[in-house]
């Protein structure tokens, strides 16, 4: 089968960390052809979607993760599976990509479903599950932001479209920088932001759980370095072994129906203490980190799942 990966430039891939890479490697090892699709590489013409792609051979060679073969223009009837793996932010280009992917015939399986990706903002969508999230505010009104800080005493503030731990602030009530942080994040109160009550268990890390068709694949704990409060690998954090607890399963059960309804097959959820913090649907990561702790090959399970999806036609 032909597997197309809509992703960031090949030069950005880190062999030993990248989840997209290991998925591509698994697809290749299972005998599928693997194609790199850059953002902007799709064309909708006369009702059909064409893909301007490069066939690649993934290889576990540090600094040279791919052998690039020929360039092709594949029609939508030549494609079996598309993985959406471009990193956030979910901007206009990301939005157009989801619109184009929705024009594909039903036989082409897209992971995750483009309409589901569009619907599930990774910071805001989780707010519907009130029973499993910490106290949360989404808005831009200065008085509301300051009142929330006063009520909760210690909070985390972040943009609605951030990723990789960027622009995440921890603020205590009485902090003289609070107004400056709010002004900066809201761009002088012109954009909505997210505030959440600070969870003390954040000191020991936050847990990333990968879900496949709403079932847990595995978990890893992301722990901040001494000089930073952010539990994010891209912000200097480290990873530690973790497991899925009964409380985690309760959270997963709470959100599973909506994930399945929207076709959000491969998802990463972030949990701190007893609370769900975010639901990552665009390009969830940490397969390789979980693999190393558990001596597993989770990527094979994801590709096998995608193969079964194609058999549904």
C-alpha positions in Angstrom: 0.0 0.0 0.0 1.0 3.6 -0.4 1.4 5.6 2.9 1.6 9.3 2.7 3.0 11.4 5.6 2.0 15.1 5.7 4.8 16.4 7.8 7.4 19.0 8.5 10.6 19.0 6.4 12.6 15.8 6.3 15.6 17.8 7.5 13.9 18.4 10.9 13.6 14.7 11.8 15.6 13.4 14.7 16.1 9.6 14.3 16.2 8.7 17.9 13.2 10.9 19.0 10.8 11.5 16.2 7.5 9.6 16.3 6.7 10.4 12.7 10.0 8.8 11.7 9.4 5.6 13.6 5.9 5.3 12.1 7.4 5.7 8.6 10.0 3.1 9.4 7.4 0.6 10.6 5.3 1.1 7.4 8.3 0.6 5.3 9.3 -2.6 7.1 5.8 -3.9 6.6 6.3 -3.7 2.9 4.4 -0.4 2.2 5.7 2.4 0.0 6.4 5.5 2.1 6.0 9.1 0.8 6.8 12.5 2.2 4.2 15.1 1.6 5.2 18.7 2.5 2.6 21.3 3.5 1.4 22.9 0.3 2.0 19.7 -1.7 -1.7 18.9 -2.2 -3.7 20.1 -5.2 -7.5 19.9 -5.6 -8.2 19.7 -9.3 -11.5 18.9 -11.0 -12.7 17.3 -7.8 -9.7 15.1 -7.2 -6.8 15.6 -4.8 -3.3 15.1 -6.1 -0.3 14.7 -3.9 3.1 16.0 -4.9 5.3 13.7 -2.9 8.8 12.2 -2.6 9.2 8.5 -2.1 11.6 7.8 0.8 13.3 4.9 2.5 13.5 5.4 6.2 16.8 4.3 7.8 18.0 4.5 11.4 21.1 6.5 10.6 21.7 9.5 12.8 21.8 12.7 10.7 20.5 10.9 7.6 17.1 9.4 8.4 16.0 9.0 4.8 17.1 7.9 1.4 15.2 10.1 -1.0 14.0 8.4 -4.2 11.8 9.8 -7.0 9.3 12.6 -6.9 5.7 11.7 -7.9 2.3 13.2 -8.4 -0.1 10.6 -6.9 -3.8 10.8 -7.5 -6.1 10.1 -4.6 -7.0 6.7 -6.0 -3.3 5.8 -5.7 -3.1 6.5 -1.9 -4.2 4.2 0.8 -3.3 5.9 4.1 -2.5 9.5 5.0 -0.9 10.4 8.4 -1.3 14.1 9.4 2.0 14.8 11.3 2.7 18.5 10.8 3.5 20.2 14.1 1.3 22.9 15.5 0.4 25.8 15.7 -2.9 25.1 14.0 -2.7 28.0 11.6 -4.4 28.9 8.3 -2.1 26.5 6.4 -3.0 23.7 8.7 -6.7 24.5 8.3 -6.5 24.4 4.5 -4.7 21.0 4.7 -7.6 19.6 6.7 -10.1 21.0 4.1 -8.3 19.4 1.2 -7.9 16.1 3.0 -11.7 16.0 3.6 -12.1 15.9 -0.2 -10.5 12.4 -0.3 -12.6 9.4 -1.2 -13.7 7.3 1.8 -11.3 4.5 0.8 -8.4 6.7 1.8 -7.9 6.5 5.5 -6.6 9.7 7.2 -5.1 9.5 10.7 -6.4 11.6 12.4 -9.7 12.4 10.7 -9.2 16.0 9.4 -12.6 17.2 10.6 -11.8 15.8 14.1 -8.4 17.5 14.1 -10.1 20.8 13.2 -12.7 20.4 15.9 -10.4 19.5 18.8 -8.3 22.4 19.8 -5.6 20.8 22.0 -6.0 23.4 24.8 -9.7 24.1 24.7 -11.5 20.9 23.5 -10.7 19.2 26.8 -12.7 21.8 28.8 -15.9 19.9 28.0 -14.8 17.2 30.4 -15.3 19.3 33.5 -15.2 16.4 36.0 -11.6 15.4 35.0 -9.9 18.8 34.4 -8.5 21.4 36.9 -10.3 24.7 37.3 -9.9 26.4 34.0 -10.6 29.8 32.3 -10.5 30.6 28.6 -10.8 34.3 27.8 -9.1 37.7 27.5 -10.9 40.1 29.8 -8.3 41.5 32.2 -10.6 41.6 35.1 -11.6 38.0 34.6 -8.0 36.9 34.4 -6.9 38.7 37.5 -10.0 37.5 39.4 -9.2 33.9 38.4 -5.6 34.3 39.7 -6.9 35.8 42.9 -9.3 32.9 43.4 -6.9 30.0 42.6 -3.8 31.7 44.1 -1.4 29.9 41.8 -2.1 29.3 38.1 -0.6 28.3 34.8 -1.2 30.6 31.8 -0.7 29.6 28.2 -1.8 30.5 24.6 -4.7 28.5 23.0 -2.4 27.4 20.2 1.0 26.8 21.7 3.1 23.6 21.6 6.4 22.2 22.8 6.1 24.0 26.1 6.3 27.5 24.5 4.9 30.5 26.4 3.7 28.6 29.4 3.9 30.8 32.6 3.4 29.9 36.2 2.0 32.8 38.2 1.3 33.3 41.9 -1.2 35.8 43.3 0.6 39.0 44.0 3.2 38.5 41.3 4.1 41.9 40.0 4.6 40.4 36.5 1.1 39.0 36.3 -0.4 41.9 34.3 2.6 42.0 32.0 2.2 38.2 31.3 -1.5 38.6 30.6 -0.8 41.5 28.3 1.9 39.6 26.4 -0.1 36.3 26.0 -3.3 38.1 25.0 -1.5 40.6 22.8 -2.9 43.5 24.8 -6.2 41.6 25.4 -6.9 41.0 21.8 -6.6 37.2 21.9 -8.0 34.5 24.3 -5.7 32.5 26.5 -6.0 29.6 28.9 -5.6 29.8 32.6 -5.6 26.6 34.8 -5.2 26.1 38.5 -1.6 25.0 39.2 -1.5 21.4 40.2 1.1 20.6 42.9 1.9 17.2 41.4 3.4 19.1 38.5 6.6 19.3 40.6 7.1 15.5 40.0 6.2 15.7 36.3 3.3 15.3 33.9 2.3 12.0 32.2 1.9 11.5 28.5 -0.3 8.6 27.6 -0.6 7.5 24.0 -4.0 6.2 22.9 -4.8 4.1 19.9 -8.6 3.9 19.1 -9.1 5.2 22.7 -7.1 2.3 24.2 -3.8 3.1 26.1 -0.6 2.1 24.3 1.7 3.2 27.1 2.8 6.1 29.2 5.9 8.1 30.1 6.5 10.8 32.7 8.0 14.1 31.5 10.0 15.9 34.3 11.3 19.4 34.2 14.9 20.3 34.7 16.0 22.2 37.8 16.0 25.6 36.1 12.5 25.4 34.5 9.0 24.6 35.6 7.9 23.2 32.3 7.6 19.4 32.0 8.3 19.2 28.3 11.0 17.4 26.4 11.5 20.3 24.0 11.9 22.7 27.0 14.8 20.8 28.5 12.8 18.2 30.4 13.6 14.5 30.7 11.5 11.4 30.6 11.0 8.7 33.2 9.2 5.3 33.2 5.5 5.5 34.0 2.4 3.4 33.9 -1.4 3.8 33.3 -3.3 4.0 36.6 -6.9 3.3 37.5 -7.5 7.1 37.6 -5.9 7.4 34.1 -8.3 4.8 32.9 -11.2 6.7 34.4 -10.1 9.8 32.4 -9.7 7.8 29.2 -13.2 6.3 29.7 -14.6 9.8 30.1 -13.2 11.0 26.8 -13.2 7.9 24.6 -16.7 8.3 23.2 -15.9 11.7 21.8 -12.5 10.6 20.5 -14.1 7.8 18.5 -17.0 10.0 17.3 -14.5 12.4 15.7 -12.2 9.8 14.3 -9.3 10.8 16.5 -7.5 7.4 16.4 -3.9 8.3 17.5 -3.9 10.7 20.4 -1.7 11.8 23.3 -3.2 12.9 26.5 -1.4 14.8 29.3 -2.3 14.1 32.9 -0.9 15.8 36.0 -1.9 14.2 39.3 -5.6 13.3 38.9 -6.3 15.9 36.2 -6.5 15.8 32.4 -4.6 18.9 31.1 -4.5 18.6 27.3 -5.6 16.3 24.5 -3.0 16.2 21.6 -4.5 15.2 18.3 -2.3 16.9 15.7 1.1 15.1 15.9 1.3 13.3 19.3 4.8 12.2 20.3 6.7 9.9 22.7 6.4 6.5 21.0 10.2 6.1 21.0 10.6 7.1 24.7 7.9 4.6 25.8 9.4 1.9 23.6 12.8 2.3 25.3 11.3 1.9 28.7 9.1 -1.1 27.8 11.2 -2.8 25.1 8.2 -2.4 22.8 7.4 -1.4 19.2 4.3 0.7 19.5 4.7 2.0 16.0 3.9 -1.5 14.6 0.6 -1.4 16.5 -0.3 1.9 15.0 0.5 0.8 11.4 -1.3 -2.5 11.9 -4.4 -0.5 13.1 -4.2 1.7 9.9 -4.0 -1.5 7.8 -7.2 -2.8 9.4 -8.9 0.5 8.7 -8.3 0.1 5.0 -9.9 -3.3 5.1 -13.2 -1.7 6.1 -14.0 -0.7 2.6 
